[in-house]
């Protein structure tokens, strides 16, 4: 029997593994990540699964089907967080999937396919600036060059993996074959306000928006704040400020586009020095790839125009791009049927946030189930769900698993 109270308690337990006193921050390959992953591995084994830590830091587990070695239905989500995070983003999907397998195991039920659950080690990309690391490795699209990426302390990802007790040279061996994974299903909080606004506990995801991430560096001339006349300044920060507003203006030009400048660094960063160099990030998302790329091109052109006008040098680097990812119709139909069987209204909606399914689409068809969150707030300590909604999500996911069938 599913236990929604246990789901909520386990989300609370994971949230206690944090580097932020009184809040939640748990980044890739940290001491806190190790503690959380060990806890999840224990729950996986308690649910009747064979579980292990893999070479990229994912918590992986398998529940065999009616006979050993069958292809699997893969489920899960991520275990890392953004800084000062909420406790349901990612974790709810892992814990709910474990809860479903625990119910199957308690009933002594085996299915005509295996179930694998993965608690991905890094989806958010907080530490090394590149997202979907765990799922990319499983999907066989991990970029080995990423191992040279460094965190804020100057430590490379390769060094961090070794320090964590993992072997970076074994990451390529994690790649799964397409014939071994029949589908990927992920339960996740919506991270948006649609379900709450419509009074719905769950929703069936249609697609995951694509995203582009840029880093712009503007270089002017640093100078004394008291001696350089305003008309003679080449202030990198005022140029950057104009660029930030341009990002907002361009994104507002289409209702399906969102654009964000989430980080900005000013050098030399002194109160009495004109900023000589500024770096800032740009995140652009849209459901259609053509719309996203057109918006990015407009942002690039605007930054170049501002730099020319203000006589500063500008460099724009593409950090990461991922195209929009459609959920598979045959899986959406099955998830929708599970919602109906639970007596709940059906609502289909896209995801504006990125998810591990974007990477796993390289090897298998994907689907997602959203669970309502209070105020649509996520990536925040205010992130909240009710036990009743956790129960609704778990019941739909369990129903989906029990009735899961391959397409004819």
SEKOLMAR-597696 format. One record per residue (C-alpha): residue number from 1; x, y, z. Coordinates in nm, 3 decimals, m for minus. Layout:
BEGIN
num=NUM, X=X, Y=Y, Z=Z
...
***
This chain:
BEGIN
num=1, X=0.000, Y=0.000, Z=0.000
num=2, X=0.126, Y=0.347, Z=m0.087
num=3, X=0.216, Y=0.564, Z=0.210
num=4, X=0.203, Y=0.938, Z=0.124
num=5, X=0.307, Y=1.024, Z=0.480
num=6, X=0.631, Y=0.836, Z=0.424
num=7, X=0.688, Y=1.026, Z=0.099
num=8, X=0.660, Y=1.358, Z=0.284
num=9, X=0.880, Y=1.236, Z=0.571
num=10, X=1.150, Y=1.124, Z=0.332
num=11, X=1.146, Y=1.460, Z=0.153
num=12, X=1.199, Y=1.619, Z=0.495
num=13, X=1.482, Y=1.377, Z=0.572
num=14, X=1.666, Y=1.455, Z=0.249
num=15, X=1.628, Y=1.829, Z=0.311
num=16, X=1.829, Y=1.795, Z=0.630
num=17, X=2.138, Y=1.712, Z=0.426
num=18, X=2.236, Y=2.068, Z=0.338
num=19, X=2.540, Y=2.293, Z=0.348
num=20, X=2.314, Y=2.591, Z=0.418
num=21, X=2.222, Y=2.628, Z=0.787
num=22, X=1.848, Y=2.672, Z=0.820
num=23, X=1.794, Y=2.617, Z=0.447
num=24, X=1.867, Y=2.374, Z=0.166
num=25, X=2.168, Y=2.376, Z=m0.065
num=26, X=2.308, Y=2.045, Z=m0.186
num=27, X=2.541, Y=2.056, Z=m0.484
num=28, X=2.699, Y=1.785, Z=m0.694
num=29, X=2.971, Y=1.570, Z=m0.534
num=30, X=2.951, Y=1.744, Z=m0.198
num=31, X=2.961, Y=1.584, Z=0.144
num=32, X=2.590, Y=1.656, Z=0.172
num=33, X=2.526, Y=1.489, Z=m0.164
num=34, X=2.701, Y=1.176, Z=m0.040
num=35, X=2.483, Y=1.164, Z=0.273
num=36, X=2.161, Y=1.215, Z=0.075
num=37, X=2.258, Y=0.957, Z=m0.186
num=38, X=2.342, Y=0.700, Z=0.081
num=39, X=2.001, Y=0.760, Z=0.238
num=40, X=1.827, Y=0.706, Z=m0.097
num=41, X=2.027, Y=0.391, Z=m0.168
num=42, X=1.909, Y=0.254, Z=0.166
num=43, X=1.545, Y=0.328, Z=0.080
num=44, X=1.589, Y=0.161, Z=m0.259
num=45, X=1.719, Y=m0.156, Z=m0.094
num=46, X=1.441, Y=m0.145, Z=0.165
num=47, X=1.195, Y=m0.138, Z=m0.127
num=48, X=1.338, Y=m0.466, Z=m0.257
num=49, X=1.574, Y=m0.328, Z=m0.520
num=50, X=1.940, Y=m0.392, Z=m0.599
num=51, X=2.102, Y=m0.050, Z=m0.559
num=52, X=2.442, Y=0.107, Z=m0.619
num=53, X=2.627, Y=0.436, Z=m0.662
num=54, X=2.748, Y=0.470, Z=m1.022
num=55, X=3.056, Y=0.639, Z=m1.167
num=56, X=2.895, Y=0.983, Z=m1.207
num=57, X=2.735, Y=0.983, Z=m0.861
num=58, X=2.384, Y=0.867, Z=m0.952
num=59, X=2.192, Y=0.643, Z=m0.714
num=60, X=2.083, Y=0.355, Z=m0.939
num=61, X=1.847, Y=0.069, Z=m0.849
num=62, X=1.673, Y=m0.217, Z=m1.028
num=63, X=1.361, Y=m0.420, Z=m0.951
num=64, X=1.353, Y=m0.727, Z=m1.172
num=65, X=1.047, Y=m0.820, Z=m1.373
num=66, X=0.880, Y=m1.158, Z=m1.411
num=67, X=1.217, Y=m1.292, Z=m1.513
num=68, X=1.569, Y=m1.154, Z=m1.485
num=69, X=1.718, Y=m0.937, Z=m1.756
num=70, X=1.401, Y=m0.785, Z=m1.903
num=71, X=1.413, Y=m0.433, Z=m2.051
num=72, X=1.320, Y=m0.169, Z=m1.798
num=73, X=1.079, Y=0.114, Z=m1.742
num=74, X=1.309, Y=0.380, Z=m1.601
num=75, X=1.188, Y=0.636, Z=m1.348
num=76, X=1.342, Y=0.895, Z=m1.118
num=77, X=1.459, Y=1.253, Z=m1.098
num=78, X=1.751, Y=1.444, Z=m0.945
num=79, X=1.891, Y=1.470, Z=m0.592
num=80, X=2.094, Y=1.791, Z=m0.623
num=81, X=1.944, Y=2.134, Z=m0.556
num=82, X=1.988, Y=2.496, Z=m0.647
num=83, X=2.113, Y=2.729, Z=m0.375
num=84, X=1.859, Y=2.805, Z=m0.102
num=85, X=1.622, Y=2.553, Z=m0.257
num=86, X=1.290, Y=2.388, Z=m0.186
num=87, X=1.270, Y=2.025, Z=m0.075
num=88, X=1.048, Y=1.876, Z=m0.347
num=89, X=1.213, Y=1.975, Z=m0.676
num=90, X=1.367, Y=1.648, Z=m0.797
num=91, X=1.347, Y=1.461, Z=m0.469
num=92, X=0.971, Y=1.404, Z=m0.489
num=93, X=1.011, Y=1.212, Z=m0.815
num=94, X=1.280, Y=0.981, Z=m0.677
num=95, X=1.100, Y=0.913, Z=m0.349
num=96, X=0.760, Y=0.857, Z=m0.513
num=97, X=0.908, Y=0.608, Z=m0.759
num=98, X=1.069, Y=0.419, Z=m0.469
num=99, X=0.735, Y=0.421, Z=m0.287
num=100, X=0.565, Y=0.263, Z=m0.590
num=101, X=0.823, Y=m0.016, Z=m0.611
num=102, X=0.795, Y=m0.073, Z=m0.237
num=103, X=0.421, Y=m0.127, Z=m0.281
num=104, X=0.482, Y=m0.371, Z=m0.568
num=105, X=0.738, Y=m0.562, Z=m0.366
num=106, X=0.515, Y=m0.577, Z=m0.058
num=107, X=0.245, Y=m0.735, Z=m0.275
num=108, X=0.496, Y=m0.979, Z=m0.423
num=109, X=0.416, Y=m0.848, Z=m0.769
num=110, X=0.650, Y=m0.874, Z=m1.066
num=111, X=0.575, Y=m0.719, Z=m1.404
num=112, X=0.654, Y=m0.811, Z=m1.766
num=113, X=0.936, Y=m0.554, Z=m1.754
num=114, X=1.195, Y=m0.447, Z=m1.499
num=115, X=1.182, Y=m0.115, Z=m1.317
num=116, X=1.490, Y=0.098, Z=m1.270
num=117, X=1.501, Y=0.410, Z=m1.057
num=118, X=1.775, Y=0.670, Z=m1.084
num=119, X=1.841, Y=0.953, Z=m0.842
num=120, X=2.052, Y=1.167, Z=m1.074
num=121, X=2.354, Y=1.326, Z=m0.910
num=122, X=2.345, Y=1.657, Z=m1.097
num=123, X=2.059, Y=1.809, Z=m1.294
num=124, X=2.077, Y=2.171, Z=m1.178
num=125, X=2.435, Y=2.244, Z=m1.285
num=126, X=2.505, Y=2.469, Z=m0.986
num=127, X=2.860, Y=2.358, Z=m0.912
num=128, X=3.018, Y=2.325, Z=m1.257
num=129, X=2.780, Y=2.530, Z=m1.473
num=130, X=2.666, Y=2.239, Z=m1.692
num=131, X=2.330, Y=2.072, Z=m1.634
num=132, X=2.199, Y=1.715, Z=m1.669
num=133, X=2.532, Y=1.552, Z=m1.592
num=134, X=2.390, Y=1.234, Z=m1.439
num=135, X=2.126, Y=1.177, Z=m1.706
num=136, X=2.366, Y=1.262, Z=m1.988
num=137, X=2.597, Y=0.986, Z=m1.867
num=138, X=2.313, Y=0.731, Z=m1.858
num=139, X=2.198, Y=0.843, Z=m2.204
num=140, X=2.549, Y=0.812, Z=m2.347
num=141, X=2.579, Y=1.181, Z=m2.437
num=142, X=2.811, Y=1.293, Z=m2.157
num=143, X=3.075, Y=1.536, Z=m2.287
num=144, X=3.412, Y=1.419, Z=m2.157
num=145, X=3.539, Y=1.775, Z=m2.192
num=146, X=3.310, Y=1.868, Z=m1.903
num=147, X=3.549, Y=1.686, Z=m1.671
num=148, X=3.782, Y=1.984, Z=m1.704
num=149, X=3.516, Y=2.232, Z=m1.586
num=150, X=3.604, Y=2.395, Z=m1.253
num=151, X=3.393, Y=2.504, Z=m0.960
num=152, X=3.424, Y=2.836, Z=m0.777
num=153, X=3.719, Y=2.706, Z=m0.575
num=154, X=3.911, Y=2.604, Z=m0.887
num=155, X=3.858, Y=2.230, Z=m0.842
num=156, X=3.790, Y=2.040, Z=m1.163
num=157, X=3.503, Y=1.798, Z=m1.200
num=158, X=3.752, Y=1.516, Z=m1.252
num=159, X=3.922, Y=1.600, Z=m0.924
num=160, X=3.587, Y=1.624, Z=m0.744
num=161, X=3.478, Y=1.283, Z=m0.875
num=162, X=3.800, Y=1.120, Z=m0.758
num=163, X=3.770, Y=1.291, Z=m0.420
num=164, X=3.414, Y=1.152, Z=m0.398
num=165, X=3.555, Y=0.802, Z=m0.450
num=166, X=3.446, Y=0.764, Z=m0.813
num=167, X=3.639, Y=0.679, Z=m1.130
num=168, X=3.583, Y=0.936, Z=m1.409
num=169, X=3.723, Y=0.690, Z=m1.663
num=170, X=3.421, Y=0.464, Z=m1.607
num=171, X=3.157, Y=0.725, Z=m1.693
num=172, X=3.135, Y=0.618, Z=m2.057
num=173, X=3.044, Y=0.265, Z=m1.943
num=174, X=2.720, Y=0.400, Z=m1.789
num=175, X=2.563, Y=0.456, Z=m2.131
num=176, X=2.250, Y=0.246, Z=m2.167
num=177, X=2.147, Y=0.072, Z=m2.487
num=178, X=1.815, Y=0.173, Z=m2.642
num=179, X=1.684, Y=m0.181, Z=m2.638
num=180, X=1.735, Y=m0.203, Z=m2.261
num=181, X=1.510, Y=0.095, Z=m2.171
num=182, X=1.151, Y=0.086, Z=m2.296
num=183, X=1.056, Y=0.429, Z=m2.159
num=184, X=1.140, Y=0.695, Z=m1.901
num=185, X=0.871, Y=0.837, Z=m1.671
num=186, X=0.928, Y=1.117, Z=m1.421
num=187, X=0.702, Y=1.264, Z=m1.155
num=188, X=0.789, Y=1.623, Z=m1.067
num=189, X=0.634, Y=1.927, Z=m0.905
num=190, X=0.499, Y=2.163, Z=m1.168
num=191, X=0.720, Y=2.458, Z=m1.068
num=192, X=0.451, Y=2.680, Z=m1.214
num=193, X=0.103, Y=2.811, Z=m1.125
num=194, X=m0.124, Y=2.645, Z=m1.384
num=195, X=m0.245, Y=2.342, Z=m1.189
num=196, X=m0.315, Y=2.542, Z=m0.875
num=197, X=m0.500, Y=2.810, Z=m1.071
num=198, X=m0.725, Y=2.543, Z=m1.222
num=199, X=m0.774, Y=2.349, Z=m0.899
num=200, X=m0.598, Y=2.035, Z=m1.027
num=201, X=m0.370, Y=1.801, Z=m0.833
num=202, X=m0.180, Y=1.660, Z=m1.132
num=203, X=m0.111, Y=1.727, Z=m1.498
num=204, X=0.029, Y=1.532, Z=m1.793
num=205, X=0.332, Y=1.700, Z=m1.953
num=206, X=0.337, Y=1.744, Z=m2.331
num=207, X=0.690, Y=1.875, Z=m2.384
num=208, X=0.990, Y=2.029, Z=m2.212
num=209, X=1.092, Y=2.371, Z=m2.336
num=210, X=1.432, Y=2.408, Z=m2.496
num=211, X=1.691, Y=2.645, Z=m2.350
num=212, X=2.000, Y=2.841, Z=m2.447
num=213, X=2.253, Y=2.965, Z=m2.194
num=214, X=2.506, Y=3.236, Z=m2.272
num=215, X=2.779, Y=3.416, Z=m2.086
num=216, X=2.863, Y=3.771, Z=m2.190
num=217, X=3.180, Y=3.951, Z=m2.087
num=218, X=3.199, Y=4.329, Z=m2.134
num=219, X=3.534, Y=4.507, Z=m2.098
num=220, X=3.555, Y=4.882, Z=m2.060
num=221, X=3.815, Y=5.085, Z=m1.870
num=222, X=3.840, Y=5.095, Z=m1.492
num=223, X=3.908, Y=5.437, Z=m1.343
num=224, X=3.880, Y=5.656, Z=m1.038
num=225, X=3.517, Y=5.721, Z=m0.945
num=226, X=3.596, Y=6.080, Z=m0.852
num=227, X=3.827, Y=6.197, Z=m1.130
num=228, X=3.695, Y=6.059, Z=m1.460
num=229, X=3.422, Y=6.281, Z=m1.612
num=230, X=3.099, Y=6.103, Z=m1.700
num=231, X=3.129, Y=6.178, Z=m2.072
num=232, X=3.475, Y=6.016, Z=m2.088
num=233, X=3.386, Y=5.693, Z=m1.913
num=234, X=3.379, Y=5.344, Z=m2.066
num=235, X=3.182, Y=5.187, Z=m1.784
num=236, X=3.131, Y=4.813, Z=m1.833
num=237, X=2.854, Y=4.795, Z=m1.573
num=238, X=2.630, Y=5.063, Z=m1.723
num=239, X=2.669, Y=4.886, Z=m2.058
num=240, X=2.575, Y=4.557, Z=m1.892
num=241, X=2.274, Y=4.718, Z=m1.728
num=242, X=2.147, Y=4.824, Z=m2.068
num=243, X=2.202, Y=4.470, Z=m2.197
num=244, X=2.010, Y=4.318, Z=m1.906
num=245, X=1.710, Y=4.538, Z=m1.985
num=246, X=1.741, Y=4.439, Z=m2.351
num=247, X=1.714, Y=4.072, Z=m2.255
num=248, X=1.395, Y=4.150, Z=m2.066
num=249, X=1.252, Y=4.355, Z=m2.350
num=250, X=1.323, Y=4.093, Z=m2.616
num=251, X=1.180, Y=3.809, Z=m2.404
num=252, X=0.864, Y=4.012, Z=m2.339
num=253, X=0.818, Y=4.043, Z=m2.714
num=254, X=0.666, Y=3.694, Z=m2.736
num=255, X=0.435, Y=3.533, Z=m2.479
num=256, X=0.609, Y=3.194, Z=m2.505
num=257, X=0.964, Y=3.324, Z=m2.448
num=258, X=1.131, Y=3.376, Z=m2.112
num=259, X=1.471, Y=3.536, Z=m2.064
num=260, X=1.671, Y=3.569, Z=m1.744
num=261, X=1.999, Y=3.724, Z=m1.636
num=262, X=2.065, Y=3.519, Z=m1.325
num=263, X=2.424, Y=3.602, Z=m1.240
num=264, X=2.641, Y=3.910, Z=m1.277
num=265, X=3.000, Y=3.969, Z=m1.168
num=266, X=3.164, Y=4.309, Z=m1.154
num=267, X=3.539, Y=4.379, Z=m1.150
num=268, X=3.720, Y=4.523, Z=m0.968
num=269, X=3.411, Y=4.553, Z=m0.749
num=270, X=3.518, Y=4.852, Z=m0.539
num=271, X=3.288, Y=5.134, Z=m0.433
num=272, X=3.522, Y=5.401, Z=m0.566
num=273, X=3.626, Y=5.239, Z=m0.896
num=274, X=3.447, Y=5.257, Z=m1.230
num=275, X=3.375, Y=4.894, Z=m1.330
num=276, X=3.621, Y=4.783, Z=m1.596
num=277, X=3.481, Y=4.435, Z=m1.658
num=278, X=3.143, Y=4.275, Z=m1.614
num=279, X=3.034, Y=3.917, Z=m1.683
num=280, X=2.671, Y=3.808, Z=m1.685
num=281, X=2.470, Y=3.503, Z=m1.784
num=282, X=2.164, Y=3.484, Z=m2.006
num=283, X=1.907, Y=3.202, Z=m1.997
num=284, X=1.649, Y=3.191, Z=m2.278
num=285, X=1.369, Y=2.932, Z=m2.302
num=286, X=1.083, Y=2.865, Z=m2.542
num=287, X=0.867, Y=2.571, Z=m2.650
num=288, X=0.970, Y=2.604, Z=m3.017
num=289, X=1.337, Y=2.585, Z=m3.109
num=290, X=1.303, Y=2.833, Z=m3.394
num=291, X=1.148, Y=3.090, Z=m3.162
num=292, X=1.422, Y=3.039, Z=m2.905
num=293, X=1.708, Y=3.067, Z=m3.155
num=294, X=1.552, Y=3.381, Z=m3.305
num=295, X=1.529, Y=3.538, Z=m2.959
num=296, X=1.889, Y=3.447, Z=m2.882
num=297, X=2.003, Y=3.603, Z=m3.209
num=298, X=1.819, Y=3.924, Z=m3.119
num=299, X=1.981, Y=3.932, Z=m2.774
num=300, X=2.327, Y=3.879, Z=m2.923
num=301, X=2.271, Y=4.160, Z=m3.173
num=302, X=2.147, Y=4.395, Z=m2.900
num=303, X=2.450, Y=4.326, Z=m2.676
num=304, X=2.683, Y=4.393, Z=m2.970
num=305, X=2.498, Y=4.717, Z=m3.047
num=306, X=2.523, Y=4.837, Z=m2.686
num=307, X=2.894, Y=4.758, Z=m2.676
num=308, X=2.957, Y=4.953, Z=m2.996
num=309, X=2.755, Y=5.250, Z=m2.876
num=310, X=2.928, Y=5.262, Z=m2.537
num=311, X=3.279, Y=5.183, Z=m2.670
num=312, X=3.331, Y=4.865, Z=m2.468
num=313, X=3.448, Y=4.529, Z=m2.595
num=314, X=3.203, Y=4.243, Z=m2.573
num=315, X=3.239, Y=3.867, Z=m2.595
num=316, X=2.944, Y=3.627, Z=m2.597
num=317, X=2.997, Y=3.257, Z=m2.527
num=318, X=2.737, Y=2.983, Z=m2.565
num=319, X=2.747, Y=2.777, Z=m2.247
num=320, X=2.478, Y=2.524, Z=m2.327
num=321, X=2.190, Y=2.461, Z=m2.565
num=322, X=1.917, Y=2.201, Z=m2.554
num=323, X=1.632, Y=2.175, Z=m2.800
num=324, X=1.272, Y=2.136, Z=m2.692
num=325, X=1.186, Y=1.777, Z=m2.599
num=326, X=0.845, Y=1.633, Z=m2.684
num=327, X=0.688, Y=1.371, Z=m2.460
num=328, X=0.581, Y=1.063, Z=m2.657
num=329, X=0.209, Y=1.044, Z=m2.742
num=330, X=0.177, Y=0.674, Z=m2.656
num=331, X=0.315, Y=0.743, Z=m2.309
num=332, X=0.107, Y=1.057, Z=m2.259
num=333, X=m0.201, Y=0.854, Z=m2.342
num=334, X=m0.112, Y=0.591, Z=m2.082
num=335, X=m0.041, Y=0.854, Z=m1.817
num=336, X=m0.367, Y=1.028, Z=m1.905
num=337, X=m0.556, Y=0.700, Z=m1.867
num=338, X=m0.396, Y=0.652, Z=m1.523
num=339, X=m0.519, Y=0.998, Z=m1.422
num=340, X=m0.871, Y=0.911, Z=m1.541
num=341, X=m0.872, Y=0.579, Z=m1.356
num=342, X=m0.794, Y=0.767, Z=m1.036
num=343, X=m1.104, Y=0.979, Z=m1.092
num=344, X=m0.909, Y=1.299, Z=m1.158
num=345, X=m0.957, Y=1.557, Z=m1.435
num=346, X=m0.703, Y=1.543, Z=m1.716
num=347, X=m0.493, Y=1.847, Z=m1.800
num=348, X=m0.208, Y=1.849, Z=m2.048
num=349, X=0.054, Y=2.123, Z=m2.022
num=350, X=0.415, Y=2.196, Z=m2.123
num=351, X=0.709, Y=2.230, Z=m1.886
num=352, X=0.893, Y=2.559, Z=m1.883
num=353, X=1.169, Y=2.408, Z=m1.666
num=354, X=1.432, Y=2.161, Z=m1.783
num=355, X=1.435, Y=1.800, Z=m1.666
num=356, X=1.650, Y=1.488, Z=m1.696
num=357, X=1.415, Y=1.354, Z=m1.962
num=358, X=1.575, Y=1.602, Z=m2.204
num=359, X=1.891, Y=1.391, Z=m2.195
num=360, X=1.722, Y=1.052, Z=m2.175
num=361, X=1.525, Y=1.127, Z=m2.492
num=362, X=1.846, Y=1.027, Z=m2.672
num=363, X=1.785, Y=0.662, Z=m2.584
num=364, X=1.413, Y=0.624, Z=m2.514
num=365, X=1.066, Y=0.778, Z=m2.523
num=366, X=0.976, Y=0.993, Z=m2.223
num=367, X=0.676, Y=1.116, Z=m2.027
num=368, X=0.618, Y=1.324, Z=m1.717
num=369, X=0.353, Y=1.375, Z=m1.452
num=370, X=0.331, Y=1.711, Z=m1.279
num=371, X=0.211, Y=1.753, Z=m0.921
num=372, X=0.064, Y=2.085, Z=m0.805
num=373, X=0.284, Y=2.309, Z=m0.591
num=374, X=0.170, Y=2.602, Z=m0.379
num=375, X=0.175, Y=2.933, Z=m0.563
num=376, X=0.368, Y=2.774, Z=m0.847
num=377, X=0.682, Y=2.857, Z=m0.647
num=378, X=0.998, Y=2.651, Z=m0.692
num=379, X=1.375, Y=2.696, Z=m0.652
num=380, X=1.286, Y=2.862, Z=m0.323
num=381, X=1.244, Y=2.769, Z=0.044
num=382, X=0.875, Y=2.855, Z=m0.009
num=383, X=0.834, Y=2.550, Z=m0.233
num=384, X=0.545, Y=2.349, Z=m0.090
num=385, X=0.306, Y=2.063, Z=m0.168
num=386, X=0.032, Y=1.895, Z=0.034
num=387, X=0.029, Y=1.533, Z=0.146
num=388, X=m0.299, Y=1.492, Z=m0.042
num=389, X=m0.134, Y=1.598, Z=m0.368
num=390, X=0.167, Y=1.375, Z=m0.299
num=391, X=m0.083, Y=1.091, Z=m0.256
num=392, X=m0.261, Y=1.177, Z=m0.582
num=393, X=0.068, Y=1.182, Z=m0.772
num=394, X=0.179, Y=0.851, Z=m0.622
num=395, X=m0.153, Y=0.682, Z=m0.704
num=396, X=m0.141, Y=0.797, Z=m1.065
num=397, X=0.222, Y=0.690, Z=m1.107
num=398, X=0.151, Y=0.349, Z=m0.949
num=399, X=m0.151, Y=0.306, Z=m1.175
num=400, X=0.061, Y=0.398, Z=m1.476
num=401, X=0.319, Y=0.133, Z=m1.377
num=402, X=0.062, Y=m0.139, Z=m1.317
num=403, X=m0.110, Y=m0.081, Z=m1.652
num=404, X=0.204, Y=0.002, Z=m1.851
num=405, X=0.211, Y=m0.158, Z=m2.194
num=406, X=0.447, Y=m0.125, Z=m2.489
num=407, X=0.292, Y=0.017, Z=m2.806
num=408, X=0.154, Y=m0.242, Z=m3.047
***
